[in-house]
Amino acid sequence: MIRSGDGSLESATQRLTEALEALESKVQNRPSDGGQGGGDGDAEQLRSELNAARERERQLEEAAAEASAALGRAAEQIRAALEEEA
């Protein structure tokens, strides 16, 4: 869901970026299990969650670009309408 305010999207993107960084940190700092198994499922789930979060981040960035372009077009239309009235 995209809200009209630019701050909502920026805030969501910032939270997502922080979550991605935390997840990456957990994956990188996870101690090795010494080849005893059991950690592969967790690591695979973390990779899957990371990939999903990255895809969501990409979608949010795309939505932000579209919203920015739409705002730019709207501003131009308003300026043109004001110039016609003047």
Secondary structure as GFF3:
##gff-version 3
##sequence-region A 1 86
A	DSSP	alpha_helix	6	29	.	.	.	ID=ss1
A	DSSP	alpha_helix	40	85	.	.	.	ID=ss2
###
